[in-house]
Structures are given as C-alpha cells and as structure tokens.
C-alpha cells in the first residue's frame, strides 16, 4: 500500500520546483524537520484555498 493510499491523500496543495535534484532533496529534509503548524502556514500562504494543484 502506497503513502497516498494509506493516508487518504487525494490533493496536491503545495509544490516547489528546483533546477537540481539535490536542491529538492535538501529542501525536503528541511521541511521534514518543520512542525505541522509551520507546514500548514506555508501552504496557506501560497495556496489559501487549498486548491488541487495537480489539475
């Protein structure tokens, strides 16, 4: 069972782009140390309606 299925994830609400894979990996490591409230604040700053960005 995949992560999305296990946690009922059905929307992409936040995305960042990078030129190099190592930059994306470094950013992911930083975000994984953040508290949930900080992540929610980041999403709400960039996508206040929590719209599905996968569209």
N, C-alpha and C positions, 0 to 999 in steps of 0.2 A: 504494500500500500504506500503510495507516494505522500509527500508532505501536504500537498494541496487537498488531496482526498481525506487524509487523516484529520486535518484541521478545518475542513469545510471552507477552503479558500476558493472564492469564485470571482474575485475582482483584483485588478491591478490598479492601485490607488497612488503609487509613488514610483518614480523611476529617475535614475540618473544615468548619464552617458559619459563614457570615458574613451580616450584615444588608445589607451594601452590596457590590456587585461590586468597587469599588475596594479594599476591605479584602482581599478574596480575592486580587486581583492583587498587592497589596503583600506578602501572606504568601507567595504563590508565588515571588515574586522573592527573598525571604529564603531560603526552602527551597532554591532552586536554587543558592545560594552554599554550602550546607552540604556537608560531606564525606559520602560514602556511609555511613560508620560512624555518623555522627550521625543520619542518617535512619533507619537500621536500629534504633538505640537508641530513637528516638521511636516507631516502630511497635511495638517490643517492650514499651515502657512502656504503651501504650494498648491493644494487641491481642497479648498474649504468644503466643497460639496461632496467630497469623496467619490467623484465620478470615476467610472471604469475607464482607464486609460488604454486598455488593450484594444478597444474598439476599432 
